[in-house]
Amino acid sequence: QVQAVESGGGLVQAGGSLRLSCTAPGLTLGEFAMAWFRQTPGQEREGVACISRSGDMADYSSSVKGRFTIYRDNAKNRLDLQMNMLKPEDTAMYHCAAKFWGGCSGSWHLDSGFGYWGQGTQVTVSS
């Protein structure tokens, strides 16, 4: 199977920062819109941020706007999520996924059309 691989998670104090990275060996990420999702036990998966295949458009959940930045380097075949001013509510398993059709418009946050899900990287924010 082909899937993304996430890295960069860890334990951080509230107010701190982390940078997550996503790669996908065997895929050309520049062909896909990419997104970060997160999930905690017992909760639905939440769309965090989405970026168009060219990187010229991005969308964020209201809970992370102004704190998180999604960006990509297609030449390096990598997707990143810079997370600043982290809050305990940001604690979750963060997953990377790719979408060929539809980009980041509409209801991308419902995760319809995304595939190549990674195993995730755990982010834990202590108060």
C-alpha positions as CSV (number, residue, x, y, z in Angstrom):
1,Q,0.0,0.0,0.0
2,V,1.0,3.6,-0.5
3,Q,0.6,6.0,2.5
4,A,1.9,9.1,3.9
5,V,4.4,9.2,6.8
6,E,4.1,11.9,9.5
7,S,6.7,13.0,11.9
8,G,7.5,15.9,14.3
9,G,5.0,15.2,17.0
10,G,5.9,15.2,20.7
11,L,5.2,16.7,24.1
12,V,5.2,20.5,24.4
13,Q,4.1,23.0,27.0
14,A,1.1,25.2,26.3
15,G,2.2,28.2,24.3
16,G,5.0,26.3,22.6
17,S,5.5,25.3,19.0
18,L,5.9,22.2,16.9
19,R,6.4,21.6,13.2
20,L,4.9,18.5,11.7
21,S,6.1,17.0,8.4
22,C,4.5,14.6,6.0
23,T,6.2,12.7,3.2
24,A,4.8,10.0,0.9
25,P,7.3,7.7,-0.7
26,G,6.0,6.6,-4.1
27,L,3.6,9.6,-4.5
28,T,4.2,12.9,-6.2
29,L,2.5,15.2,-3.7
30,G,2.3,18.0,-6.1
31,E,-0.5,16.2,-7.9
32,F,-2.7,16.4,-4.8
33,A,-4.3,18.8,-2.5
34,M,-3.0,17.9,0.9
35,A,-4.5,18.3,4.4
36,W,-3.9,17.7,8.1
37,F,-6.5,16.1,10.2
38,R,-6.5,15.3,13.9
39,Q,-8.3,12.9,16.1
40,T,-8.6,12.2,19.8
41,P,-10.1,9.1,21.4
42,G,-13.9,9.1,21.2
43,Q,-14.0,12.1,18.9
44,E,-14.6,12.5,15.2
45,R,-11.7,13.3,13.0
46,E,-11.3,17.0,12.6
47,G,-10.0,18.8,9.5
48,V,-7.2,21.1,10.6
49,A,-5.8,22.7,7.5
50,C,-5.8,22.1,3.7
51,I,-3.6,23.4,1.0
52,S,-4.1,23.3,-2.8
53,R,-1.8,21.3,-5.0
54,S,0.1,24.4,-6.1
55,G,0.2,25.9,-2.6
56,D,-1.6,29.1,-3.6
57,M,-4.6,28.5,-1.4
58,A,-5.1,27.2,2.1
59,D,-8.0,26.8,4.5
60,Y,-8.0,26.3,8.2
61,S,-10.4,25.2,10.9
62,S,-11.6,28.1,13.0
63,S,-9.9,26.6,16.1
64,V,-6.4,27.0,14.6
65,K,-6.6,30.1,12.4
66,G,-3.9,32.5,13.3
67,R,-1.8,29.9,15.1
68,F,-1.2,27.1,12.5
69,T,0.3,27.4,9.0
70,I,0.2,24.7,6.4
71,Y,2.8,24.8,3.7
72,R,4.3,22.6,1.1
73,D,7.6,22.1,-0.8
74,N,6.7,20.1,-3.8
75,A,10.3,20.0,-5.0
76,K,11.1,18.1,-1.7
77,N,7.8,16.2,-1.9
78,R,6.9,17.3,1.6
79,L,4.0,18.9,3.5
80,D,4.5,20.7,6.8
81,L,2.3,22.1,9.5
82,Q,3.8,24.8,11.7
83,M,1.9,25.0,15.0
84,N,2.4,27.9,17.2
85,M,0.8,29.0,20.5
86,L,-0.3,25.5,21.2
87,K,-3.1,24.8,23.6
88,P,-4.0,21.6,25.5
89,E,-7.0,21.3,23.2
90,D,-4.6,20.7,20.3
91,T,-3.6,17.4,21.8
92,A,-4.4,14.8,19.2
93,M,-3.1,12.3,16.7
94,Y,-2.3,14.3,13.6
95,H,-2.7,12.6,10.2
96,C,-1.7,13.7,6.7
97,A,-3.8,12.8,3.7
98,A,-4.0,13.6,0.0
99,K,-6.9,14.4,-2.4
100,F,-6.8,14.4,-6.2
101,W,-10.2,15.9,-7.0
102,G,-11.9,18.9,-5.5
103,G,-8.9,20.6,-3.8
104,C,-9.6,22.5,-0.6
105,S,-12.9,24.0,-1.6
106,G,-16.2,23.1,-0.2
107,S,-16.4,20.7,2.7
108,W,-12.9,19.3,2.5
109,H,-12.9,19.1,6.3
110,L,-15.4,16.2,6.2
111,D,-12.4,14.2,4.6
112,S,-14.4,13.0,1.6
113,G,-12.1,12.1,-1.2
114,F,-8.9,12.0,0.9
115,G,-6.7,9.0,0.8
116,Y,-3.2,7.7,1.4
117,W,-3.7,8.3,5.1
118,G,-0.6,8.1,7.3
119,Q,-0.3,6.4,10.6
120,G,-0.2,9.7,12.4
121,T,2.1,11.5,14.8
122,Q,1.0,12.3,18.4
123,V,1.0,15.8,19.6
124,T,0.5,16.3,23.4
125,V,0.3,19.8,24.9
126,S,0.6,20.1,28.6
127,S,-0.9,23.0,30.6
